[in-house]
Amino acid sequence: MSIASALGLGKKVRYAVVGLGNITQGAFLPGVRGTGNSEVTAFVSGDAEKAREVAKRHGVKDIYDYAEFDRMLASGSIDAIYLATPNWRHAEFAVPALQAGIHVLAEKPLDVSVAKAESILSAQRKSSAKLMVAYRLHFEPATLDAIRRIREGELGDLVMFTSAFGQNVDPRNHRATNAELAGPLLDMAPYPINATRYLFGDEPVEVAAAVGSRHPEAGLGDMDDTVAVTLRYPGNRLAQFTVSYVTSGIDSFIVAGTKGSIHMSPAFGYKSGLEQNRMVGGTKTHQAFKHTDQFGGELRYFSDCILNDRAPEPDGEEGLADLRVLEGIFKALETGKAVKLAPLDRRRRIDVSEQEQTLTPSTGPEPVNAPSPARE
């Protein structure tokens, strides 16, 4: 019997969506229909009124409170969850889901600490269920094109990476009101950290420096709202990035080697196609890539892995790898000293020939009680 037949699905994986914030309503749910192999059959939310309204819009019948999560897992009406709660609640739901044999697609970061991430990975290793971290750029055409060019040697030997990623966050947003569990490092830094790792094809060995700054006039409370980081990679390669909650929107990176460079801007967003400016051998090239549905694409890929019993990439270890770096950054901020990172033998990398997704973007209605994190 095929996996699809065993699940009783035909060709669709049934998802419960856990958390109905702005990303879920504005980006994930509109992309589900275009996958062809996924459907949403349940919502889990702490806001019953919001859940009822969103369920009516999307034709979802089953609604559960967070306290009813175990009952939902045992309902027999789902095969997987899309986990989009605040980051610090990921292990709370991922672990029991995996223990129940329910597949998990978790937003990044995997959680807020290495210890919590390891608890999720431990549950997955003991389960028949699959775990994937929602690194949507692992399926995005411009990103995969940059990785391919680097692997083919177009830029020569890589030397450096630098990135700026910022937004002007509303002080009322949970990212600002839970500074010790959120903030720009846990919220935004996974993007440039992950980018350095997939572009260099390696793991950093040291947080060489980390400096934070605060802008009281922004009203964001007791947090480093802007953080600059330098990572050291094997082969004398350096990666630098700055993330901020107080700048106007900025979203770019440059990766450069001995033969050329790629400047991507936008580099991490999902609301438009990403763009490259390349300089190779003295020749400048600009390429604007088609806007794709990054959320629908990653969902289609994960459902395909479930239906065909394939191990997904990015897996849980990919999420753990970024948290390992984040914990080193927090320690460097606290001590003011460089922090050596424990070795990590990460052998699995993005497959540029198999992972590209090119779904056409979809739009949905204005989110219900889920404002954007950015100031108006």
C-alpha positions as CSV (number, residue, x, y, z in Angstrom):
1,M,0.0,0.0,0.0
2,S,1.3,3.5,-0.9
3,I,2.0,6.1,1.8
4,A,-0.9,8.2,0.3
5,S,-3.3,5.3,0.5
6,A,-2.2,4.4,4.0
7,L,-3.0,7.9,5.1
8,G,-6.3,7.7,3.4
9,L,-5.6,11.0,1.7
10,G,-5.5,10.3,-2.0
11,K,-3.0,13.0,-2.7
12,K,-3.6,15.6,0.0
13,V,-2.0,15.9,3.5
14,R,-4.5,17.3,6.1
15,Y,-3.0,20.1,8.2
16,A,-4.0,21.7,11.5
17,V,-2.7,25.3,11.6
18,V,-1.5,26.2,15.1
19,G,-1.4,29.9,15.6
20,L,-3.4,32.4,13.5
21,G,-1.0,35.4,13.4
22,N,-0.2,37.7,10.5
23,I,2.1,35.3,8.7
24,T,-0.5,32.5,8.9
25,Q,-3.4,34.5,7.6
26,G,-1.5,36.8,5.2
27,A,0.9,34.3,3.6
28,F,0.5,30.7,4.6
29,L,-3.3,30.2,4.2
30,P,-3.5,31.9,0.8
31,G,-0.8,29.5,-0.5
32,V,-2.4,26.3,0.5
33,R,-4.8,25.9,-2.4
34,G,-2.1,26.2,-5.0
35,T,-0.1,23.2,-3.6
36,G,-2.5,20.6,-5.0
37,N,-1.4,18.1,-2.3
38,S,-2.3,20.0,1.0
39,E,-5.4,21.1,2.8
40,V,-6.3,22.7,6.1
41,T,-8.8,20.8,8.2
42,A,-8.4,22.4,11.7
43,F,-7.3,25.6,13.4
44,V,-5.7,25.8,16.9
45,S,-5.9,29.3,18.5
46,G,-6.2,31.1,21.8
47,D,-8.7,33.5,20.2
48,A,-11.9,31.7,19.6
49,E,-13.6,34.7,17.9
50,K,-10.7,35.1,15.5
51,A,-10.6,31.4,14.8
52,R,-14.3,31.3,13.9
53,E,-14.0,34.2,11.5
54,V,-10.9,32.8,9.8
55,A,-12.4,29.3,9.6
56,K,-15.5,30.7,7.9
57,R,-13.3,32.4,5.3
58,H,-11.3,29.2,4.5
59,G,-14.0,26.6,4.9
60,V,-12.4,25.0,8.0
61,K,-14.8,23.2,10.3
62,D,-12.7,22.1,13.3
63,I,-11.5,24.7,15.8
64,Y,-9.6,24.0,19.0
65,D,-8.2,26.1,21.8
66,Y,-4.5,25.6,22.7
67,A,-5.6,23.7,25.8
68,E,-7.4,21.2,23.5
69,F,-4.3,20.5,21.5
70,D,-4.0,16.9,22.7
71,R,-7.6,16.2,21.8
72,M,-7.0,17.6,18.3
73,L,-4.0,15.3,17.9
74,A,-6.1,12.3,18.7
75,S,-9.1,13.4,16.5
76,G,-8.0,11.4,13.5
77,S,-8.8,14.4,11.3
78,I,-5.2,15.6,10.7
79,D,-1.9,14.2,9.5
80,A,0.4,17.2,10.1
81,I,0.6,20.6,11.7
82,Y,1.9,24.0,10.5
83,L,3.3,25.5,13.7
84,A,3.2,29.3,13.7
85,T,2.9,30.3,17.4
86,P,5.4,32.7,18.9
87,N,8.8,31.0,18.7
88,W,9.1,30.3,22.4
89,R,6.0,28.0,22.2
90,H,7.3,25.7,19.4
91,A,8.5,22.8,21.5
92,E,5.3,23.0,23.6
93,F,3.4,21.8,20.5
94,A,6.0,20.1,18.3
95,V,7.0,17.5,20.9
96,P,3.5,16.1,21.6
97,A,2.6,16.2,17.9
98,L,5.7,14.2,16.9
99,Q,5.0,11.8,19.8
100,A,1.5,11.2,18.4
101,G,3.0,10.5,14.9
102,I,1.8,13.8,13.5
103,H,4.2,15.5,11.0
104,V,5.4,19.0,11.9
105,L,6.2,22.0,9.7
106,A,7.6,24.5,12.2
107,E,8.3,28.2,11.5
108,K,11.8,29.4,12.2
109,P,13.6,29.5,14.5
110,L,12.9,26.0,15.6
111,D,12.5,27.4,19.2
112,V,14.5,29.9,21.3
113,S,17.3,27.7,22.6
114,V,19.4,24.7,21.7
115,A,18.0,22.7,24.6
116,K,14.4,23.2,23.4
117,A,15.4,22.4,19.8
118,E,17.1,19.2,21.0
119,S,13.9,18.2,22.8
120,I,12.1,18.5,19.4
121,L,14.7,16.5,17.6
122,S,14.7,13.8,20.2
123,A,10.9,13.4,19.8
124,Q,11.3,13.3,16.0
125,R,14.0,10.6,16.2
126,K,11.6,8.4,18.2
127,S,8.7,9.0,15.9
128,S,7.6,7.9,12.5
129,A,6.6,11.5,11.7
130,K,8.6,14.0,9.7
131,L,9.9,17.4,10.9
132,M,10.8,20.3,8.7
133,V,11.7,23.9,9.6
134,A,10.1,26.5,7.4
135,Y,13.1,27.9,5.7
136,R,11.1,29.1,2.7
137,L,14.2,30.5,0.9
138,H,15.5,26.9,0.5
139,F,13.0,26.6,-2.3
140,E,13.2,30.2,-3.8
141,P,14.6,30.5,-7.3
142,A,16.9,33.5,-6.8
143,T,18.4,31.9,-3.7
144,L,19.0,28.6,-5.3
145,D,20.5,30.3,-8.4
146,A,23.1,32.1,-6.1
147,I,23.9,28.8,-4.4
148,R,24.4,27.0,-7.8
149,R,26.7,29.8,-9.1
150,I,28.8,29.6,-6.0
151,R,29.1,25.8,-6.1
152,E,30.0,26.0,-9.8
153,G,32.9,28.3,-8.9
154,E,31.6,31.5,-10.6
155,L,32.6,33.7,-7.7
156,G,35.9,31.9,-7.1
157,D,36.9,31.2,-3.5
158,L,34.5,32.9,-1.2
159,V,35.9,35.5,1.1
160,M,33.1,37.5,2.7
161,F,29.4,38.0,3.3
162,T,27.7,41.1,4.6
163,S,24.0,41.7,5.2
164,A,21.6,44.4,6.5
165,F,18.1,43.3,7.5
166,G,15.8,45.7,9.4
167,Q,12.2,46.8,10.0
168,N,10.5,49.4,12.1
169,V,8.6,47.3,14.7
170,D,5.5,48.4,16.4
171,P,6.1,48.5,20.2
172,R,2.7,46.8,20.8
173,N,3.7,43.7,18.8
174,H,4.5,40.6,20.8
175,R,8.0,40.7,19.3
176,A,8.6,43.9,21.3
177,T,6.6,43.0,24.4
178,N,8.5,39.7,24.9
179,A,12.0,41.1,24.5
180,E,13.7,38.3,26.3
181,L,12.1,35.7,24.1
182,A,12.0,37.5,20.8
183,G,13.8,40.7,19.6
184,P,15.7,41.1,16.3
185,L,18.2,38.3,17.0
186,L,15.7,35.5,17.4
187,D,13.2,37.0,15.0
188,M,15.4,38.2,12.1
189,A,19.0,36.9,12.5
190,P,18.1,33.4,11.4
191,Y,17.8,34.7,7.9
192,P,21.4,36.0,7.5
193,I,22.8,33.2,9.7
194,N,21.1,30.6,7.5
195,A,22.2,32.4,4.4
196,T,25.9,32.4,5.4
197,R,25.6,28.7,6.0
198,Y,24.0,27.8,2.7
199,L,26.1,30.1,0.7
200,F,29.4,29.1,2.3
201,G,28.3,25.4,2.5
202,D,29.9,25.2,5.9
203,E,29.4,25.9,9.6
204,P,30.8,28.9,11.5
205,V,33.5,28.2,14.1
206,E,33.4,31.4,16.1
207,V,31.3,34.4,16.9
208,A,34.1,36.9,16.5
209,A,32.2,39.9,17.7
210,A,28.6,40.9,18.6
211,V,27.6,44.5,19.5
212,G,24.1,45.7,20.4
213,S,22.6,49.1,20.6
214,R,19.4,50.6,22.0
215,H,17.2,53.5,20.8
216,P,14.9,54.5,23.7
217,E,13.0,56.9,21.5
218,A,11.7,53.8,19.6
219,G,9.7,52.7,22.6
220,L,10.8,49.1,22.4
221,G,11.7,48.7,26.0
222,D,14.6,46.8,27.5
223,M,16.2,45.1,24.5
224,D,19.1,45.5,22.1
225,D,16.9,46.7,19.1
226,T,19.9,46.7,16.7
227,V,22.7,44.1,16.7
228,A,25.8,43.7,14.6
229,V,27.6,40.4,14.4
230,T,30.8,39.0,12.8
231,L,31.1,35.2,12.3
232,R,34.3,33.4,11.4
233,Y,34.2,30.4,9.0
234,P,36.8,27.9,8.1
235,G,39.2,29.1,5.4
236,N,39.5,32.6,6.8
237,R,36.0,33.5,5.6
238,L,34.1,36.2,7.4
239,A,30.4,36.8,7.6
240,Q,28.9,40.0,9.0
241,F,25.3,41.1,9.4
242,T,23.2,43.7,11.2
243,V,19.6,43.2,12.2
244,S,17.4,46.0,13.5
245,Y,13.9,46.7,14.8
246,V,14.2,50.5,14.4
247,T,15.2,51.0,10.7
248,S,13.0,51.5,7.7
249,G,12.7,48.3,5.7
250,I,16.1,47.1,4.5
251,D,16.7,43.6,3.2
252,S,19.9,42.7,1.4
253,F,23.2,40.8,1.3
254,I,26.4,40.7,-0.6
255,V,28.5,37.5,-1.0
256,A,31.9,38.0,-2.6
257,G,34.8,35.8,-3.7
258,T,38.1,36.1,-5.6
259,K,36.4,36.2,-9.0
260,G,33.1,38.0,-8.4
261,S,30.2,38.9,-6.2
262,I,26.4,38.6,-5.9
263,H,24.4,41.4,-4.3
264,M,20.8,40.4,-3.6
265,S,18.2,43.0,-2.7
266,P,15.6,42.1,-1.7
267,A,17.2,39.0,-0.3
268,F,14.9,37.6,2.4
269,G,11.4,38.8,1.7
270,Y,8.4,37.0,0.2
271,K,6.2,39.9,-1.0
272,S,8.0,40.3,-4.3
273,G,10.5,38.5,-6.5
274,L,14.1,38.6,-5.3
275,E,16.8,40.3,-7.4
276,Q,20.5,39.8,-8.1
277,N,23.2,42.2,-9.1
278,R,26.2,40.2,-10.2
279,M,29.8,41.4,-10.9
280,V,31.9,38.6,-12.4
281,G,35.1,39.3,-14.4
282,G,34.3,43.0,-14.6
283,T,30.9,42.3,-16.2
284,K,27.8,43.6,-14.4
285,T,24.5,41.7,-14.7
286,H,21.1,42.4,-13.1
287,Q,18.5,39.7,-12.9
288,A,15.0,40.1,-11.4
289,F,13.5,36.7,-10.6
290,K,9.8,35.8,-10.8
291,H,7.7,36.4,-7.7
292,T,6.8,33.0,-6.4
293,D,4.6,31.8,-3.5
294,Q,7.3,30.9,-1.0
295,F,4.9,29.6,1.6
296,G,2.9,27.5,-0.8
297,G,6.1,26.2,-2.3
298,E,7.6,25.0,0.9
299,L,4.3,23.4,1.9
300,R,3.9,21.5,-1.4
301,Y,7.5,20.2,-0.9
302,F,6.9,19.1,2.7
303,S,3.6,17.4,1.7
304,D,5.3,15.6,-1.1
305,C,8.0,14.4,1.3
306,I,5.2,13.0,3.5
307,L,3.2,11.4,0.7
308,N,6.4,9.8,-0.8
309,D,8.2,9.0,2.4
310,R,11.2,11.2,1.8
311,A,13.3,12.9,4.4
312,P,12.8,16.7,4.0
313,E,15.4,19.4,3.8
314,P,15.6,21.6,5.8
315,D,15.2,19.1,8.6
316,G,15.3,19.7,12.4
317,E,19.1,19.7,12.5
318,E,19.1,22.7,10.2
319,G,17.1,24.6,12.8
320,L,19.4,23.4,15.6
321,A,22.5,24.6,13.6
322,D,21.2,28.2,13.5
323,L,20.3,28.1,17.2
324,R,23.8,27.0,18.0
325,V,25.0,30.2,16.4
326,L,22.4,32.4,18.0
327,E,23.3,31.1,21.5
328,G,27.0,32.0,20.7
329,I,25.9,35.5,19.7
330,F,24.0,36.0,23.0
331,K,27.0,34.9,24.9
332,A,29.3,37.2,23.0
333,L,26.9,40.1,23.7
334,E,26.9,39.3,27.4
335,T,30.6,38.9,27.8
336,G,32.0,41.3,25.2
337,K,34.3,38.5,24.0
338,A,34.7,36.2,21.0
339,V,32.9,32.8,21.5
340,K,34.2,29.6,20.0
341,L,31.4,27.4,18.6
342,A,31.3,23.6,19.2
343,P,32.0,21.7,16.0
344,L,29.0,20.6,14.0
345,D,29.3,18.0,11.3
346,R,26.4,19.1,9.1
347,R,26.5,17.1,5.9
348,R,23.1,17.6,4.4
349,R,22.7,20.8,2.3
350,I,20.2,22.2,-0.1
351,D,19.7,20.2,-3.3
352,V,19.5,23.0,-5.9
353,S,18.3,20.6,-8.6
354,E,15.4,19.2,-6.6
355,Q,14.0,21.8,-4.3
356,E,13.0,24.8,-6.4
357,Q,9.4,25.7,-6.2
358,T,7.6,28.2,-8.6
359,L,4.0,28.4,-7.5
360,T,2.1,31.6,-8.5
361,P,1.5,33.9,-5.5
362,S,-2.0,34.0,-4.1
363,T,-3.6,36.8,-2.0
364,G,-6.1,36.5,0.8
365,P,-8.4,38.8,2.8
366,E,-7.1,41.3,5.4
367,P,-6.0,39.3,8.4
368,V,-8.4,39.2,11.4
369,N,-6.9,40.6,14.7
370,A,-3.4,39.9,13.5
371,P,-1.7,43.2,12.6
372,S,1.7,43.4,10.8
373,P,4.7,43.7,13.2
374,A,5.8,46.9,11.4
375,R,4.6,50.3,12.4
376,E,2.0,51.8,10.1
